[in-house]
Structures are given as structure tokens and as C-alpha cells.
Amino acid sequence: MIVLLASVLALSSADASTVGASATPLRHALGINNTDIGLLVTVTSLVAALTSLPFGVLADRVRRTWTLGAAIVLWGAAMIWSATISTFDQLLVTRLLLGGVTAAAGPLVASLVGDYFPAMERGRVYSYILAGELAGAGVGFAITGDIAALSWRAAFVVLALPAFVLAWLIFRLPEPARGGHGALVAANAKPSAEPSGDVDQTTDAQRLARERGLQPDPALVLVGDPRRMGLLAATRYILRIRTNVVLILASAGGYFFLAGVQTFGVEFVTRQYGIGQALGTLVLLVVGVGGIAGVLAGGALGDLLLHRGIITGRILVSAVAATAAIALFVPAIFTHSAASALPYIVFAALALSAQNPPLDAARLDIMVPLLWGRAEGVRTFLRTLAQAVAPVAFGGVSDYVFGGGRSGLQWTFALMLLPLGASAYFLYKALATYPRDIATAAASRGPESSGQTLLVGET
């Protein structure tokens, strides 16, 4: 389950990275500039943002494995189509279709994680899944990037072929029961003394909130069936949860910077450090290893602090990691030696990645299970808007504010550290609101919290 869900995010990340790694061949073949390269990624993200909301609704109401599998089939077809075009306008159209189907990943994966895996290990599970996202970026930079140096069309085809195999495997996954009642349990796990229908489905953080007598927000305690809420009503409720809004803003700041790195990272490394594209992609591959170490450490550390009774442990890990990332990126951007910059970049990537798994697990703690899909759809919509703006912002600022070239990219990356600073600020703000919002989710009542088993496809 973990490998397949990680592969879904890996496919999306590899596609976004391939556009950046193919920037030079695409410019030469289609006669475009950095702003146009950014636009290719932006249109994908904008359409993904718009379609993430309906996919969030579907994640809460239909069979998620089949829906995700069907989206991946269309995904692969769109990537093959991308390899057949001959003009920039045609490539732009294919990216529009691709954006529409990649939006399925966020809401469907989040909902499946919540129902497949017990609450006590979701941070660690998210670490493994997000490691797949970074591994996909590495594939996009290193493997398909090197292929793009020979043929950018071949790069898209090579990336499309695994999509159909992945879709077939996703179709074969069992659909978990809603509300966490069908979570996977290890073969050597000790059986619960309680009947399965009466198991308390609250998360570790929610149990801590109850034990400490934290008071919920009475205006946000749900007493009915969340599935009866329409999209607008659900969205209003989701955005009234203060911690959720703060985490969305923090996530948007981090992904804004990451989207710029994915699009222009190879070009920045080769120009700033005076190395070839093959070596530049190798540098970013090493950086990706640091990122994978970060996601694995971040999720495990957040879970550990929570198990030690630190209710804000997941948020604290993310806040400290975001702060460290800013401090480490500064020397990496301004040095001209690849050897000197590499340690800073690796540890900056580690810190930047470490904040995501505990945040993803924390969002499940503050949300009623039957709203997980729509909550992730809303988050994906707002986060993806930031990702959509990033490539055009990076490319436009580089070309038109700082005059393009190596110096333009250098000062653009330095300026774009500001959103990372905002991300850290919002995370420290979340330390104050998170405990009460956990208590509110624990106090909310719906079919999944009363022991009622939810049938697949029940409406």
C-alpha cells in the first residue's frame, strides 16, 4: 500500500521536475524563454488547483482506488501526447489536461492514508509516502533530465510508460472502510480487548487532548453526518478551523519555493557553480537523498514527540525545520563552488522536507475523518495556486527584474526565501491553536465516531 501510494506522488513530482530538467532542450526546440518554461508548469498547477475540489468530494463519497487508477490512466495518456507535439501552444494544451488529472493524487491519497493506517503511525507512514514524492523528483532531474539532453520527447515517453502499470496495480487495491475502522494491522500486533465495532477511533493527539481536559470550540463541534454537507458548507467549515488555515499557508510557502527549485534548479546549479548538465543533475540527485532523509526523520520525530506526551510535537518539528532550511539556503545560493555549496544544499533540502510528514499527519488530527478528502481538496487547491504562481514568478523575476542569466537566477532564489520565512512564521503561530482544534475534532460526532461501520459506496 505504502509503495503504491508513494509511487502516485512520485509520478506527479517526476513530471514537474522533467519540465525543469528539459528547460534547455525545450527552449532550443520551441524557441521559448524562462517565462514560457514557468508557464508550462503554472498552467498544470492552476488546472490541478481547480479540479482538486471536485476530487476532494469524490474522495469522501466514491470508491477511491478505482477513481485514482482511472486518473492515472489519463495521466499516462497526457504525457504521451506531450511527446508528440511540435509547437509551444500544443504543449501548453497537453499540460492543461495533465493538470486536470494529477489533481486526483492529493485528496485521494490523503483519504486512503487516513483509512489504511492507524493514527499512531501516520506521521511515519507519510514519511515513506513523501519520500516517494522526492524520489520522483530525483527521477525527473537525473534520469529523464539526462534523457532530455538527447531527446525531450523521449523523456516524456519514458515517464509515461510506468503510469499504466501503476494504474493497474492501484485498481487492484482493496477499498478500506471509512473512518479508520479497517486500518491495516501488522500480523504480530497484539489484538485489542475491545470489540472491533467499539474501538475508539480518536488519534493519539486527540486522546492527549481529552486526558488534559482541553476544551473544544463549541461553534465547530460537528454532531451530524459530515457526508451530508455540500462542498460550499464543508469548505466554510474547513476554513473556520484556525490551525488548518495556518497549516495551509505554511504548506503553500514551502511548496512555492520547492516548485521554483523543481523548475529552475538544474539551470541554477549549472550556471552558478559552472558545471555541466549531467553533473548538475547528479548534484540535485544527491540533494534529493538529503530530502528523503529529511522526510523520514521528520515524520518519525513528530510521532516520537507525540508519544512522549508533547501534544504540539508534530507542529514543533515542522517549525524548527522550516527555520533551519532558510538559514542553510542562504550560503548555498551565494557561493560559487559546488563542493562548498553541496553540504548546505543537502541539509537545507533535509530541513525543507522534514516539515511535510508531521504537517500532513497533524491535519488528520484536527479534521473529522469523513471530511478528510474535502479538507485535502481545499488544501491542495490553495497550495497548488502557490505552486502555479511559483514557476512564472521565478522565471519572470529572473528575466525582467534581475536581467536573466546566472545573476538573475541567483538573486531570484535569494528573494524567494521570503515565502519560506512566512512558512516558518505561520508554523510557530499554529503552536497556539493546534491543541484546541485537536480537542474540537475529538469532540465532534458522526457515524464514524459512534462505532457504526461505514460501507463502501454508502451515501
Secondary structure as UniProt FT lines:
FT   HELIX           2..21
FT   HELIX           23..30
FT   HELIX           34..61
FT   HELIX           64..82
FT   TURN            83..84
FT   HELIX           88..102
FT   TURN            103..104
FT   HELIX           105..116
FT   HELIX           119..121
FT   HELIX           122..138
FT   HELIX           139..143
FT   HELIX           144..150
FT   HELIX           152..171
FT   HELIX           178..180
FT   TURN            181..182
FT   TURN            187..188
FT   HELIX           196..198
FT   HELIX           204..211
FT   TURN            212..213
FT   HELIX           218..220
FT   HELIX           226..228
FT   HELIX           231..240
FT   HELIX           242..273
FT   HELIX           277..307
FT   TURN            308..309
FT   TURN            311..312
FT   HELIX           313..334
FT   HELIX           338..354
FT   HELIX           356..365
FT   HELIX           369..371
FT   HELIX           372..396
FT   HELIX           397..401
FT   HELIX           405..415
FT   HELIX           417..443
FT   HELIX           447..449
FT   TURN            450..451
FT   TURN            456..457
//
